[in-house]
Each structure stands twice: as structure tokens, then as C-alpha cells.
Amino acid sequence: MKIDHLILLVSSLSMLTQAADKLGFVFELVRHGARAPQKAQKDQFMVPEGMLTASGQRQRYLMGSLNKQRYIDIGLLDDTYNPAQIYIQSTNFFRTIQSSYAELIGIYPPSQKTKLNDGEKQSLKSGKGMPKLKIRNQGKTVDPGQDPMEGFQYIPVFNYQTPDESDDLMTGGCKLIDEADAYLFPRNDTYEPVADYIMPVLRKPIQVAYGLTDDQAWGLSYPQLYDYSDSQLAEDKEGIPRRYSYSAEEWFYMRNTQKWALSLTFPQEYKKIFATKIMRNPLMNMHNRMNEINDGDKTRDSLRYFIYSAHDLQIANILEWLHPVGHDFVDVTYGSSIFFELWYDTDCVNSLRDESCFKVKIIHNGMPLKLSTCLDANWYTRGSYDQICTYTDFRAHTTNFGYSGMPLHEKCAETFTPPSME
Ligand SMILES: *[C@@H]1O[C@H](CO)[C@@H](O)[C@H](O)[C@H]1NC(C)=O
């Protein structure tokens, strides 16, 4: 409750200071909602392993409702679905695709307007309005009056079904980092920097919670611990009573185990490549939108809301790669999000028509992120305490931290060499 109030307060304060500004473009990177565990015990779930649960679906639906208020009700997007304005790409998993649809139902809720009228229903029933297909038991199968999707807006969610180098969301779109991840993820030594302090805290609780023998408990590896913590967190989200009465410290590390399993598997250079690839299309579209606004913003039919529906993996690595000032995270919870919002001053655009009129606000789970490049430039060159990035500084930051070697498709085509064999 307290947290809700705080978020409301913070967002209404920022609305006040942004009153003269207008929102031009949004990039949303978001994790799927709550799901069943990937491995370990899953007997308590009504969906198969790794699948989105009903509460997970609800999480993203509610997020969509909030995004409708934030982005449609203020006029960034049209009230009714305009396919030119929104692009949503998901990874090729049922939980991320279903999450995308759930969020879209929140953004464009079912309406009376799109319901079929009686004449249209009759035309479908009689077969006249149907595509030229043979349908068995047509009278029974086709009953437009009973369509549970009636009133819903159909919106495509794009995803690559097989690994493809233009798929920037999945590691499979970059052979080099995919191989590095496959090699590093299952290895004990990948987690050496944290296993020494996390394992001793969690070994006993996990043993009791999951009924492990002493041998199993002593033989527990970090990748196994991660599986148990994944299962325990999934159960917790569904309101299933905890298997053990964890202390605050134990629960902290139960959550924190995830962060290292996601980020230590992408050492410095690989994180750069992965993050640069994830960000390139959204950033290019943000830039195009800025040019379009400076050019007089002549059409409503252009892309202004770009959504990547992904996993904890992408969020954790983008967060670490951004190096936000004074901002840490314990884990990447279900439905976690990072928003990159492009704002502009309309008076400035009308007179100057250039990049200096634009700012970028970055928000992680409702918390504003600060970037060193922006803070430094605001203070040292403009004498301002402003914590929001100018568009130019934001670009400088992502370029400085980004991968800048050979073209990405060439880099990604390289073969991974394990460190010990170099
Ligand atoms: C990983 O660590 C566990 C527990 O210490 C051990 O049993 C296992 O053999 C290790 N695996 C490798 C490949 O070293």
C-alpha cells in the first residue's frame, strides 16, 4: 500500500514538471507475467512447466491497462487500433506471446463498436460472408453469436520461429553469444564470484524445503540452486505456502540467485554485443520518430510504440549494460519492465526543429534511471541538476557503452572459444 502511494506521488509530480512536454515515442522492454517453474517440482500448477499462469496473464493485462492510460489517453496513439503506430515483437515462447496478447487486451480493451451486427452474423451463418473454405459441420462450428472473441481487436504479435540473425531479442539471433551462453550457463565456475557467499546461506533451507539427502545437499551446484530458487519463486507468486520458513536474508538470496544466473553468463564483451543488438531497432525507430517530429509531424500513421516482450535475461543484461547511477536490482520479477520514453518541447521544436528539443526518460519498474553521461553533461556543460537525459546525451551514452567493433552480423558469425582454450 505504501509503495503504491509513493509511485502515485512520484508519477503525479513528474507529470507537473513535464506539463510543457509532449511524448513522441516509447520503447518498452518487458518480461512475461508469472509462470510455472522451469524445472523441479511443478505438481502445484495448473499449467505445464514454463507456461504463463492465470495470475501471470492478469499481470500483463493490468500493465496494458496502465499503458493505455499513459500512452493512449494522452494522445500518443489513436483510441482505436492503428497498425502503423504500434509494433510488438515477442520471443518464440508461449508465455511471452500470451503475455503480449494479455497486455494488448489491456491497451485496446474489447469494445462494443467492433461487435458484428445481426446482418453480418447472418451472412457468416449462411456461409455468404465466410472465406471460401470447406468447413465440416458448418452450422454447428460457425456460430458467430457464440464467439468468445467478439468485440476483441485482432493485433499481430511478431516473432521468429527459428533462429535468425535479424532476431535481436533472442541469443539465437547471434551465434557467438548463443554459444558463449550455452557454454557458460551450466558451468560451476561461471558463478564463482557469488557462489561462495550465496551457497552457504541457501544449502540448508533448500535441503529441508525439497527433502534432499545430505549427499544431495552437499553436492548442490549453483545451476541446480538456480532451478530450486526458480521453482520456489514461482510457487510464491501463486500464493502457495512456502516450503520452508526462510529468514529475510535467505529469501533475499533466493531472489538474488537469479540475477547472477542471468548476468554472469554474459561477460563484458558479450553483454555489450547482446545489448547493442537488442537496442538497435528500438533506437533507430526512436531516431526516425524524432526526425519526423522535427519535420512537422505530418502523419498519425507512423510508429510510436515499440514493444519487446521477452524474459528476465534481456532485462537483467540491459539493466547492467546501461550502468544506471545508484540503481541496483535484486532480481528481475515477473512483468518487470524498462521504458524508454522520448519527450519533446513543442515550442522548441516549432522554432529550432532539432535534436536539442528532445529528452529521454528511462523507467525501470516505475523507478526513474539516471545515466552518468547525462548527469555529467547536465551539470558540467549546462550547470543543471536535471536528472533526465537530453536525447543527445542518451545517444552518446548508448554509443559509448555499445559494441563498436566490426558490423554486428560479422561479429555474431564468429565462433565462441572457451576461455581456457584461447
Ligand atoms: C559442479 O559442482 C557440484 C557441486 O560442488 C559438483 O558435484 C559437480 O561435479 C560440479 N560440476 C563440474 C562440471 O565441475
Ligand as a Chemical Component Dictionary entry (heavy atoms), coordinates in Angstrom:
data_LIG
# 
_chem_comp.id                   LIG 
_chem_comp.type                 NON-POLYMER 
_chem_comp.pdbx_formal_charge   0 
_chem_comp.three_letter_code    LIG 
# 
loop_
_chem_comp_atom.comp_id 
_chem_comp_atom.atom_id 
_chem_comp_atom.alt_atom_id 
_chem_comp_atom.type_symbol 
_chem_comp_atom.charge 
_chem_comp_atom.model_Cartn_x 
_chem_comp_atom.model_Cartn_y 
_chem_comp_atom.model_Cartn_z 
_chem_comp_atom.pdbx_ordinal 
LIG C1 C1 C 0 29.662 -28.599 -10.013 1  
LIG O1 O1 O 0 29.577 -28.525 -8.606  2  
LIG C2 C2 C 0 28.976 -29.660 -7.999  3  
LIG C3 C3 C 0 28.860 -29.378 -6.510  4  
LIG O2 O2 O 0 30.038 -28.933 -5.939  5  
LIG C4 C4 C 0 29.815 -30.906 -8.292  6  
LIG O3 O3 O 0 29.205 -32.044 -7.738  7  
LIG C5 C5 C 0 29.919 -31.057 -9.802  8  
LIG O4 O4 O 0 30.765 -32.151 -10.130 9  
LIG C6 C6 C 0 30.470 -29.805 -10.448 10 
LIG N1 N1 N 0 30.441 -29.936 -11.872 11 
LIG C7 C7 C 0 31.505 -29.755 -12.628 12 
LIG C8 C8 C 0 31.329 -29.970 -14.096 13 
LIG O5 O5 O 0 32.588 -29.439 -12.177 14 
# 
loop_
_chem_comp_bond.comp_id 
_chem_comp_bond.atom_id_1 
_chem_comp_bond.atom_id_2 
_chem_comp_bond.value_order 
_chem_comp_bond.pdbx_ordinal 
LIG C1 O1 SING 1  
LIG C1 C6 SING 2  
LIG O1 C2 SING 3  
LIG C2 C3 SING 4  
LIG C2 C4 SING 5  
LIG C3 O2 SING 6  
LIG C4 O3 SING 7  
LIG C4 C5 SING 8  
LIG C5 O4 SING 9  
LIG C5 C6 SING 10 
LIG C6 N1 SING 11 
LIG N1 C7 SING 12 
LIG C7 C8 SING 13 
LIG C7 O5 DOUB 14 
# 
